[in-house]
Amino acid sequence: MNIPTHMNAVVIREAGGPDMLKVEKVPLPQPAEGHVLIKVKAFGLNRSELFTRQGHSPNVEFPRVLGIEATGIIAAAPDGTFEVGTPVATAMGGMGRQYDGSYAEYVQVPAGQVMPIKTELDWQTVGALPEMLQTAWGSLYHALKLEPGQSLLVRGGTTSVGLAAIAIAKKRGVTVLATTRKMDRAQLLTDAGADHVVEETGSIANAVKAVFPQGVDKVLELVGTTTLEDSLQCAATGGSVCMTGMVGGSWSFKDFSPMASIPHAVNLTTYSGGPVDFMRTPLQALLEQVEKGELPVTVGKVFKLDDIVEAHACMEENRAGGKIVVLP
């Protein structure tokens, strides 16, 4: 493969709005021992990157190339761990945080967090999937231990992870209730597989129990601390609530009394999957389900690398209606 000496990358030098993201010509990273170089074909945007851009990730030093996931092909693998040209996906492991990430034409990552893939899907669809499916799958099956026949509330259903979680759970024989702040998006949720849709008002426990009088078995909380206490009230005795997302924009509680907020015998957990969790996600099987039309996924909007400012603005304003993907 003919590899250039320089590449286009999105560099952020100080925290702020979307316009802090600048496309620059930078030297191509040289893969170190135990690493591979990936020619990036597509990558998805994630809210953790938005938070970092806004200055809410104190451990991330600027300047930095953001991006915690990527799909593409192996451009170089000095240790012979991969054949050049192999299609792959990667996510997490400090990518875009401790070292430069995927908002670029090439990215260097440890070989141990790279998964080979085989698919006939186009790159913009493949690019939407790694982190989205890893987060949805991990939340449902590692954190919540969801079982067929159970009931699930997806709070923040129109997020990309929410839509993926609805589709995955429905395929596994789960009854799904999902929320949206805008009821004109209810069809988006039912198309993904939701059996019931509830308007997100910030206090939905009564509406949930109108459908499931004893409460739901599992709750996937993607809005965050702004609705978490109410989500706990939606769970049945012996049920579980997993906080995975923070689209509500608040990181912490001002006051939180566990004895008052957590109902008797309801479990509270979180999911923030790292590279080990990514590598144990059945990504190839999920890709095949997407390819066959058995697992509906929603790609919201697709941008070019030069349009990264508009892409971030779209994510920040929740205008995508699905996963945002960028094609370098």
Contacts in CASP RR format, 6 or more apart in sequence:
PFRMAT RR
TARGET T0000
AUTHOR 0000-0000-0000
METHOD contacts of the structure
MODEL  1
MNIPTHMNAVVIREAGGPDMLKVEKVPLPQPAEGHVLIKVKAFGLNRSEL
FTRQGHSPNVEFPRVLGIEATGIIAAAPDGTFEVGTPVATAMGGMGRQYD
GSYAEYVQVPAGQVMPIKTELDWQTVGALPEMLQTAWGSLYHALKLEPGQ
SLLVRGGTTSVGLAAIAIAKKRGVTVLATTRKMDRAQLLTDAGADHVVEE
TGSIANAVKAVFPQGVDKVLELVGTTTLEDSLQCAATGGSVCMTGMVGGS
WSFKDFSPMASIPHAVNLTTYSGGPVDFMRTPLQALLEQVEKGELPVTVG
KVFKLDDIVEAHACMEENRAGGKIVVLP
1 39 0 8 1.000
1 75 0 8 1.000
1 76 0 8 1.000
1 84 0 8 1.000
1 85 0 8 1.000
3 28 0 8 1.000
3 37 0 8 1.000
3 75 0 8 1.000
3 76 0 8 1.000
3 106 0 8 1.000
4 28 0 8 1.000
5 27 0 8 1.000
5 28 0 8 1.000
6 25 0 8 1.000
6 26 0 8 1.000
6 27 0 8 1.000
6 28 0 8 1.000
7 25 0 8 1.000
7 26 0 8 1.000
7 27 0 8 1.000
7 28 0 8 1.000
7 104 0 8 1.000
7 105 0 8 1.000
7 106 0 8 1.000
8 23 0 8 1.000
8 24 0 8 1.000
8 25 0 8 1.000
8 26 0 8 1.000
8 104 0 8 1.000
8 105 0 8 1.000
8 305 0 8 1.000
8 328 0 8 1.000
9 23 0 8 1.000
9 24 0 8 1.000
9 26 0 8 1.000
9 65 0 8 1.000
9 100 0 8 1.000
9 103 0 8 1.000
9 104 0 8 1.000
9 105 0 8 1.000
10 21 0 8 1.000
10 22 0 8 1.000
10 23 0 8 1.000
10 24 0 8 1.000
10 65 0 8 1.000
10 66 0 8 1.000
10 103 0 8 1.000
10 104 0 8 1.000
10 305 0 8 1.000
10 308 0 8 1.000
11 21 0 8 1.000
11 22 0 8 1.000
11 23 0 8 1.000
11 24 0 8 1.000
11 26 0 8 1.000
11 63 0 8 1.000
11 64 0 8 1.000
11 65 0 8 1.000
12 20 0 8 1.000
12 21 0 8 1.000
12 22 0 8 1.000
12 53 0 8 1.000
12 62 0 8 1.000
12 63 0 8 1.000
12 64 0 8 1.000
12 65 0 8 1.000
12 66 0 8 1.000
13 20 0 8 1.000
13 22 0 8 1.000
13 62 0 8 1.000
13 63 0 8 1.000
14 20 0 8 1.000
14 62 0 8 1.000
15 53 0 8 1.000
15 54 0 8 1.000
15 55 0 8 1.000
15 62 0 8 1.000
16 53 0 8 1.000
16 54 0 8 1.000
16 55 0 8 1.000
17 53 0 8 1.000
17 54 0 8 1.000
17 312 0 8 1.000
18 53 0 8 1.000
18 308 0 8 1.000
18 309 0 8 1.000
18 310 0 8 1.000
18 312 0 8 1.000
18 313 0 8 1.000
18 316 0 8 1.000
19 309 0 8 1.000
20 53 0 8 1.000
21 53 0 8 1.000
21 66 0 8 1.000
21 103 0 8 1.000
21 308 0 8 1.000
21 309 0 8 1.000
21 312 0 8 1.000
23 305 0 8 1.000
23 306 0 8 1.000
23 308 0 8 1.000
26 65 0 8 1.000
26 104 0 8 1.000
28 37 0 8 1.000
28 106 0 8 1.000
29 37 0 8 1.000
29 100 0 8 1.000
29 106 0 8 1.000
29 107 0 8 1.000
29 108 0 8 1.000
30 37 0 8 1.000
30 108 0 8 1.000
31 37 0 8 1.000
31 76 0 8 1.000
31 77 0 8 1.000
31 78 0 8 1.000
31 108 0 8 1.000
32 108 0 8 1.000
33 78 0 8 1.000
33 79 0 8 1.000
34 78 0 8 1.000
34 79 0 8 1.000
34 81 0 8 1.000
34 110 0 8 1.000
34 111 0 8 1.000
34 112 0 8 1.000
35 78 0 8 1.000
35 108 0 8 1.000
35 109 0 8 1.000
35 110 0 8 1.000
35 111 0 8 1.000
36 74 0 8 1.000
36 75 0 8 1.000
36 76 0 8 1.000
36 77 0 8 1.000
36 81 0 8 1.000
36 82 0 8 1.000
36 88 0 8 1.000
36 108 0 8 1.000
36 109 0 8 1.000
36 111 0 8 1.000
36 114 0 8 1.000
37 74 0 8 1.000
37 75 0 8 1.000
37 76 0 8 1.000
37 77 0 8 1.000
37 106 0 8 1.000
37 107 0 8 1.000
37 108 0 8 1.000
38 70 0 8 1.000
38 72 0 8 1.000
38 73 0 8 1.000
38 74 0 8 1.000
38 75 0 8 1.000
38 88 0 8 1.000
38 90 0 8 1.000
38 106 0 8 1.000
38 107 0 8 1.000
38 108 0 8 1.000
38 109 0 8 1.000
38 114 0 8 1.000
39 72 0 8 1.000
39 73 0 8 1.000
39 74 0 8 1.000
39 75 0 8 1.000
39 105 0 8 1.000
39 106 0 8 1.000
40 70 0 8 1.000
40 71 0 8 1.000
40 72 0 8 1.000
40 102 0 8 1.000
40 104 0 8 1.000
40 105 0 8 1.000
40 106 0 8 1.000
40 107 0 8 1.000
40 328 0 8 1.000
41 71 0 8 1.000
41 72 0 8 1.000
41 73 0 8 1.000
41 123 0 8 1.000
41 126 0 8 1.000
41 127 0 8 1.000
41 327 0 8 1.000
41 328 0 8 1.000
42 70 0 8 1.000
42 71 0 8 1.000
42 72 0 8 1.000
42 123 0 8 1.000
42 124 0 8 1.000
42 126 0 8 1.000
42 127 0 8 1.000
42 128 0 8 1.000
42 325 0 8 1.000
42 326 0 8 1.000
42 327 0 8 1.000
42 328 0 8 1.000
43 67 0 8 1.000
43 69 0 8 1.000
43 70 0 8 1.000
43 71 0 8 1.000
43 102 0 8 1.000
43 103 0 8 1.000
43 127 0 8 1.000
43 325 0 8 1.000
43 326 0 8 1.000
43 328 0 8 1.000
44 69 0 8 1.000
44 127 0 8 1.000
44 128 0 8 1.000
44 131 0 8 1.000
44 132 0 8 1.000
44 323 0 8 1.000
44 324 0 8 1.000
44 325 0 8 1.000
44 326 0 8 1.000
45 311 0 8 1.000
45 312 0 8 1.000
45 315 0 8 1.000
45 323 0 8 1.000
45 324 0 8 1.000
45 325 0 8 1.000
45 326 0 8 1.000
46 67 0 8 1.000
46 68 0 8 1.000
46 69 0 8 1.000
46 131 0 8 1.000
47 245 0 8 1.000
47 246 0 8 1.000
47 247 0 8 1.000
47 315 0 8 1.000
48 57 0 8 1.000
48 68 0 8 1.000
49 66 0 8 1.000
49 67 0 8 1.000
49 68 0 8 1.000
49 96 0 8 1.000
49 312 0 8 1.000
50 312 0 8 1.000
50 315 0 8 1.000
50 316 0 8 1.000
51 57 0 8 1.000
51 246 0 8 1.000
52 60 0 8 1.000
52 64 0 8 1.000
52 66 0 8 1.000
52 96 0 8 1.000
52 97 0 8 1.000
53 66 0 8 1.000
53 312 0 8 1.000
56 251 0 8 1.000
57 97 0 8 1.000
59 97 0 8 1.000
60 96 0 8 1.000
60 97 0 8 1.000
60 98 0 8 1.000
64 96 0 8 1.000
64 97 0 8 1.000
64 100 0 8 1.000
64 101 0 8 1.000
65 96 0 8 1.000
65 100 0 8 1.000
65 101 0 8 1.000
65 102 0 8 1.000
65 103 0 8 1.000
65 104 0 8 1.000
65 107 0 8 1.000
66 96 0 8 1.000
66 101 0 8 1.000
66 103 0 8 1.000
67 95 0 8 1.000
67 96 0 8 1.000
67 101 0 8 1.000
67 102 0 8 1.000
67 103 0 8 1.000
68 91 0 8 1.000
68 92 0 8 1.000
68 93 0 8 1.000
68 94 0 8 1.000
68 95 0 8 1.000
68 96 0 8 1.000
68 97 0 8 1.000
68 101 0 8 1.000
68 102 0 8 1.000
68 131 0 8 1.000
69 89 0 8 1.000
69 90 0 8 1.000
69 91 0 8 1.000
69 92 0 8 1.000
69 95 0 8 1.000
69 102 0 8 1.000
69 127 0 8 1.000
69 130 0 8 1.000
69 131 0 8 1.000
70 89 0 8 1.000
70 90 0 8 1.000
70 91 0 8 1.000
70 95 0 8 1.000
70 101 0 8 1.000
70 102 0 8 1.000
70 107 0 8 1.000
70 109 0 8 1.000
70 127 0 8 1.000
70 130 0 8 1.000
71 87 0 8 1.000
71 88 0 8 1.000
71 89 0 8 1.000
71 90 0 8 1.000
71 117 0 8 1.000
71 123 0 8 1.000
71 126 0 8 1.000
71 127 0 8 1.000
71 129 0 8 1.000
71 130 0 8 1.000
72 87 0 8 1.000
72 88 0 8 1.000
72 89 0 8 1.000
72 123 0 8 1.000
73 85 0 8 1.000
73 86 0 8 1.000
73 87 0 8 1.000
73 88 0 8 1.000
74 82 0 8 1.000
74 83 0 8 1.000
74 84 0 8 1.000
74 85 0 8 1.000
74 86 0 8 1.000
74 88 0 8 1.000
74 114 0 8 1.000
75 84 0 8 1.000
75 85 0 8 1.000
75 106 0 8 1.000
76 84 0 8 1.000
77 83 0 8 1.000
77 84 0 8 1.000
77 111 0 8 1.000
79 111 0 8 1.000
81 111 0 8 1.000
81 112 0 8 1.000
81 114 0 8 1.000
82 88 0 8 1.000
82 111 0 8 1.000
82 114 0 8 1.000
82 116 0 8 1.000
86 116 0 8 1.000
87 116 0 8 1.000
87 117 0 8 1.000
87 118 0 8 1.000
87 119 0 8 1.000
88 114 0 8 1.000
88 115 0 8 1.000
88 116 0 8 1.000
88 117 0 8 1.000
89 114 0 8 1.000
89 115 0 8 1.000
89 117 0 8 1.000
89 126 0 8 1.000
89 127 0 8 1.000
89 129 0 8 1.000
89 130 0 8 1.000
89 283 0 8 1.000
90 107 0 8 1.000
90 109 0 8 1.000
90 113 0 8 1.000
90 114 0 8 1.000
90 115 0 8 1.000
90 130 0 8 1.000
90 278 0 8 1.000
91 113 0 8 1.000
91 130 0 8 1.000
91 131 0 8 1.000
91 134 0 8 1.000
91 274 0 8 1.000
91 275 0 8 1.000
91 278 0 8 1.000
92 113 0 8 1.000
92 131 0 8 1.000
92 134 0 8 1.000
92 273 0 8 1.000
92 274 0 8 1.000
92 275 0 8 1.000
92 277 0 8 1.000
92 278 0 8 1.000
93 110 0 8 1.000
93 113 0 8 1.000
93 274 0 8 1.000
93 275 0 8 1.000
95 101 0 8 1.000
95 102 0 8 1.000
95 107 0 8 1.000
95 109 0 8 1.000
95 113 0 8 1.000
96 102 0 8 1.000
96 103 0 8 1.000
99 108 0 8 1.000
100 107 0 8 1.000
100 108 0 8 1.000
101 107 0 8 1.000
101 109 0 8 1.000
103 305 0 8 1.000
103 308 0 8 1.000
103 326 0 8 1.000
104 305 0 8 1.000
104 328 0 8 1.000
105 305 0 8 1.000
105 328 0 8 1.000
110 275 0 8 1.000
112 275 0 8 1.000
112 279 0 8 1.000
113 275 0 8 1.000
113 278 0 8 1.000
113 279 0 8 1.000
115 130 0 8 1.000
115 278 0 8 1.000
115 279 0 8 1.000
115 283 0 8 1.000
115 284 0 8 1.000
117 126 0 8 1.000
117 283 0 8 1.000
117 284 0 8 1.000
117 287 0 8 1.000
118 284 0 8 1.000
118 287 0 8 1.000
119 126 0 8 1.000
119 287 0 8 1.000
119 288 0 8 1.000
119 291 0 8 1.000
120 291 0 8 1.000
121 287 0 8 1.000
121 290 0 8 1.000
121 291 0 8 1.000
123 327 0 8 1.000
124 299 0 8 1.000
124 302 0 8 1.000
124 325 0 8 1.000
124 327 0 8 1.000
125 290 0 8 1.000
125 297 0 8 1.000
125 299 0 8 1.000
126 287 0 8 1.000
127 325 0 8 1.000
128 160 0 8 1.000
128 297 0 8 1.000
128 299 0 8 1.000
128 300 0 8 1.000
128 323 0 8 1.000
128 325 0 8 1.000
129 283 0 8 1.000
129 286 0 8 1.000
129 287 0 8 1.000
129 290 0 8 1.000
129 297 0 8 1.000
129 323 0 8 1.000
130 278 0 8 1.000
130 283 0 8 1.000
131 278 0 8 1.000
132 160 0 8 1.000
132 161 0 8 1.000
132 164 0 8 1.000
132 297 0 8 1.000
132 323 0 8 1.000
133 164 0 8 1.000
133 168 0 8 1.000
133 281 0 8 1.000
133 283 0 8 1.000
133 286 0 8 1.000
133 297 0 8 1.000
134 273 0 8 1.000
134 277 0 8 1.000
134 278 0 8 1.000
134 281 0 8 1.000
134 283 0 8 1.000
135 161 0 8 1.000
135 164 0 8 1.000
135 244 0 8 1.000
135 271 0 8 1.000
135 273 0 8 1.000
136 161 0 8 1.000
136 162 0 8 1.000
136 164 0 8 1.000
136 165 0 8 1.000
136 168 0 8 1.000
137 168 0 8 1.000
137 281 0 8 1.000
137 282 0 8 1.000
137 286 0 8 1.000
138 271 0 8 1.000
138 273 0 8 1.000
138 277 0 8 1.000
138 281 0 8 1.000
139 161 0 8 1.000
139 165 0 8 1.000
139 220 0 8 1.000
139 242 0 8 1.000
139 244 0 8 1.000
139 271 0 8 1.000
140 146 0 8 1.000
140 152 0 8 1.000
140 165 0 8 1.000
140 168 0 8 1.000
140 169 0 8 1.000
140 218 0 8 1.000
140 220 0 8 1.000
142 271 0 8 1.000
142 277 0 8 1.000
143 240 0 8 1.000
143 242 0 8 1.000
143 244 0 8 1.000
143 269 0 8 1.000
143 270 0 8 1.000
143 271 0 8 1.000
144 152 0 8 1.000
144 218 0 8 1.000
144 220 0 8 1.000
144 240 0 8 1.000
144 242 0 8 1.000
144 269 0 8 1.000
145 240 0 8 1.000
146 152 0 8 1.000
146 169 0 8 1.000
146 172 0 8 1.000
146 174 0 8 1.000
146 217 0 8 1.000
146 218 0 8 1.000
147 217 0 8 1.000
148 172 0 8 1.000
148 173 0 8 1.000
148 174 0 8 1.000
149 173 0 8 1.000
149 174 0 8 1.000
149 175 0 8 1.000
150 174 0 8 1.000
150 175 0 8 1.000
150 217 0 8 1.000
150 218 0 8 1.000
151 174 0 8 1.000
151 175 0 8 1.000
151 176 0 8 1.000
151 177 0 8 1.000
151 212 0 8 1.000
151 215 0 8 1.000
151 216 0 8 1.000
151 217 0 8 1.000
151 218 0 8 1.000
152 165 0 8 1.000
152 169 0 8 1.000
152 174 0 8 1.000
152 175 0 8 1.000
152 176 0 8 1.000
152 177 0 8 1.000
152 216 0 8 1.000
152 217 0 8 1.000
152 218 0 8 1.000
152 219 0 8 1.000
152 220 0 8 1.000
153 176 0 8 1.000
153 177 0 8 1.000
153 178 0 8 1.000
153 179 0 8 1.000
153 208 0 8 1.000
153 216 0 8 1.000
153 218 0 8 1.000
153 219 0 8 1.000
153 220 0 8 1.000
153 231 0 8 1.000
153 234 0 8 1.000
154 162 0 8 1.000
154 165 0 8 1.000
154 166 0 8 1.000
154 169 0 8 1.000
154 176 0 8 1.000
154 177 0 8 1.000
154 178 0 8 1.000
154 179 0 8 1.000
154 194 0 8 1.000
154 220 0 8 1.000
154 222 0 8 1.000
155 178 0 8 1.000
155 179 0 8 1.000
155 200 0 8 1.000
155 204 0 8 1.000
155 219 0 8 1.000
155 220 0 8 1.000
155 221 0 8 1.000
155 222 0 8 1.000
155 223 0 8 1.000
155 227 0 8 1.000
155 231 0 8 1.000
156 162 0 8 1.000
156 178 0 8 1.000
156 179 0 8 1.000
156 180 0 8 1.000
156 200 0 8 1.000
156 222 0 8 1.000
156 223 0 8 1.000
156 247 0 8 1.000
157 163 0 8 1.000
157 165 0 8 1.000
157 166 0 8 1.000
157 178 0 8 1.000
157 179 0 8 1.000
157 180 0 8 1.000
157 189 0 8 1.000
157 194 0 8 1.000
157 222 0 8 1.000
158 180 0 8 1.000
158 182 0 8 1.000
158 185 0 8 1.000
158 188 0 8 1.000
158 189 0 8 1.000
158 321 0 8 1.000
158 322 0 8 1.000
159 222 0 8 1.000
159 245 0 8 1.000
159 247 0 8 1.000
159 322 0 8 1.000
160 298 0 8 1.000
160 300 0 8 1.000
160 320 0 8 1.000
160 321 0 8 1.000
160 322 0 8 1.000
160 323 0 8 1.000
160 324 0 8 1.000
161 222 0 8 1.000
161 244 0 8 1.000
161 245 0 8 1.000
162 178 0 8 1.000
162 192 0 8 1.000
162 220 0 8 1.000
162 222 0 8 1.000
163 188 0 8 1.000
163 189 0 8 1.000
163 192 0 8 1.000
163 297 0 8 1.000
163 298 0 8 1.000
163 322 0 8 1.000
164 297 0 8 1.000
165 220 0 8 1.000
166 176 0 8 1.000
166 178 0 8 1.000
166 189 0 8 1.000
166 192 0 8 1.000
166 193 0 8 1.000
166 194 0 8 1.000
167 192 0 8 1.000
167 193 0 8 1.000
167 295 0 8 1.000
167 296 0 8 1.000
167 297 0 8 1.000
168 286 0 8 1.000
168 295 0 8 1.000
169 176 0 8 1.000
170 176 0 8 1.000
170 192 0 8 1.000
170 193 0 8 1.000
170 194 0 8 1.000
170 195 0 8 1.000
171 289 0 8 1.000
171 294 0 8 1.000
171 295 0 8 1.000
175 195 0 8 1.000
175 196 0 8 1.000
176 193 0 8 1.000
176 194 0 8 1.000
176 195 0 8 1.000
176 196 0 8 1.000
177 194 0 8 1.000
177 195 0 8 1.000
177 196 0 8 1.000
177 197 0 8 1.000
177 198 0 8 1.000
177 208 0 8 1.000
177 211 0 8 1.000
177 212 0 8 1.000
177 216 0 8 1.000
178 189 0 8 1.000
178 192 0 8 1.000
178 194 0 8 1.000
178 196 0 8 1.000
178 197 0 8 1.000
178 198 0 8 1.000
179 197 0 8 1.000
179 198 0 8 1.000
179 199 0 8 1.000
179 200 0 8 1.000
179 204 0 8 1.000
180 186 0 8 1.000
180 188 0 8 1.000
180 189 0 8 1.000
180 197 0 8 1.000
180 199 0 8 1.000
180 200 0 8 1.000
181 199 0 8 1.000
181 200 0 8 1.000
183 197 0 8 1.000
183 199 0 8 1.000
185 321 0 8 1.000
186 197 0 8 1.000
188 298 0 8 1.000
188 321 0 8 1.000
189 197 0 8 1.000
190 197 0 8 1.000
191 296 0 8 1.000
192 296 0 8 1.000
192 298 0 8 1.000
193 296 0 8 1.000
196 211 0 8 1.000
198 204 0 8 1.000
198 207 0 8 1.000
198 208 0 8 1.000
198 211 0 8 1.000
199 207 0 8 1.000
200 223 0 8 1.000
200 227 0 8 1.000
201 207 0 8 1.000
202 226 0 8 1.000
202 227 0 8 1.000
202 230 0 8 1.000
203 230 0 8 1.000
204 230 0 8 1.000
204 234 0 8 1.000
205 230 0 8 1.000
205 233 0 8 1.000
205 234 0 8 1.000
208 215 0 8 1.000
208 216 0 8 1.000
208 234 0 8 1.000
209 215 0 8 1.000
209 234 0 8 1.000
212 236 0 8 1.000
214 236 0 8 1.000
214 237 0 8 1.000
215 234 0 8 1.000
215 235 0 8 1.000
215 236 0 8 1.000
216 234 0 8 1.000
216 235 0 8 1.000
216 236 0 8 1.000
216 239 0 8 1.000
217 235 0 8 1.000
217 236 0 8 1.000
217 239 0 8 1.000
217 240 0 8 1.000
218 235 0 8 1.000
218 239 0 8 1.000
218 240 0 8 1.000
218 241 0 8 1.000
218 242 0 8 1.000
219 231 0 8 1.000
219 232 0 8 1.000
219 234 0 8 1.000
219 235 0 8 1.000
219 239 0 8 1.000
219 240 0 8 1.000
219 241 0 8 1.000
219 242 0 8 1.000
220 242 0 8 1.000
220 244 0 8 1.000
221 227 0 8 1.000
221 228 0 8 1.000
221 231 0 8 1.000
221 241 0 8 1.000
221 242 0 8 1.000
221 243 0 8 1.000
221 244 0 8 1.000
221 245 0 8 1.000
222 244 0 8 1.000
222 245 0 8 1.000
222 247 0 8 1.000
223 245 0 8 1.000
223 246 0 8 1.000
223 247 0 8 1.000
223 248 0 8 1.000
224 243 0 8 1.000
224 245 0 8 1.000
224 246 0 8 1.000
224 247 0 8 1.000
224 248 0 8 1.000
224 249 0 8 1.000
224 250 0 8 1.000
225 243 0 8 1.000
225 246 0 8 1.000
225 248 0 8 1.000
225 250 0 8 1.000
225 251 0 8 1.000
225 252 0 8 1.000
225 253 0 8 1.000
226 248 0 8 1.000
226 249 0 8 1.000
226 250 0 8 1.000
227 248 0 8 1.000
228 241 0 8 1.000
228 243 0 8 1.000
229 256 0 8 1.000
229 261 0 8 1.000
231 241 0 8 1.000
232 241 0 8 1.000
232 261 0 8 1.000
232 262 0 8 1.000
232 263 0 8 1.000
232 266 0 8 1.000
232 268 0 8 1.000
233 263 0 8 1.000
234 241 0 8 1.000
235 241 0 8 1.000
235 263 0 8 1.000
235 266 0 8 1.000
236 266 0 8 1.000
237 263 0 8 1.000
237 264 0 8 1.000
237 265 0 8 1.000
237 266 0 8 1.000
238 265 0 8 1.000
238 266 0 8 1.000
238 267 0 8 1.000
239 265 0 8 1.000
239 266 0 8 1.000
239 267 0 8 1.000
240 266 0 8 1.000
240 267 0 8 1.000
240 268 0 8 1.000
240 269 0 8 1.000
241 266 0 8 1.000
241 267 0 8 1.000
241 268 0 8 1.000
241 269 0 8 1.000
242 269 0 8 1.000
242 270 0 8 1.000
242 271 0 8 1.000
243 268 0 8 1.000
243 269 0 8 1.000
243 270 0 8 1.000
243 271 0 8 1.000
244 270 0 8 1.000
244 271 0 8 1.000
244 272 0 8 1.000
247 318 0 8 1.000
262 268 0 8 1.000
286 295 0 8 1.000
289 295 0 8 1.000
290 296 0 8 1.000
290 297 0 8 1.000
297 323 0 8 1.000
298 321 0 8 1.000
298 322 0 8 1.000
298 323 0 8 1.000
299 322 0 8 1.000
299 323 0 8 1.000
299 325 0 8 1.000
300 320 0 8 1.000
300 321 0 8 1.000
300 322 0 8 1.000
300 323 0 8 1.000
300 324 0 8 1.000
300 325 0 8 1.000
301 311 0 8 1.000
301 314 0 8 1.000
301 319 0 8 1.000
301 320 0 8 1.000
301 321 0 8 1.000
301 322 0 8 1.000
301 324 0 8 1.000
301 325 0 8 1.000
302 324 0 8 1.000
302 325 0 8 1.000
302 326 0 8 1.000
302 327 0 8 1.000
303 310 0 8 1.000
303 311 0 8 1.000
303 314 0 8 1.000
303 324 0 8 1.000
303 325 0 8 1.000
303 326 0 8 1.000
303 327 0 8 1.000
304 326 0 8 1.000
304 327 0 8 1.000
304 328 0 8 1.000
305 326 0 8 1.000
305 327 0 8 1.000
305 328 0 8 1.000
307 326 0 8 1.000
308 326 0 8 1.000
311 324 0 8 1.000
311 326 0 8 1.000
314 320 0 8 1.000
314 324 0 8 1.000
315 324 0 8 1.000
END
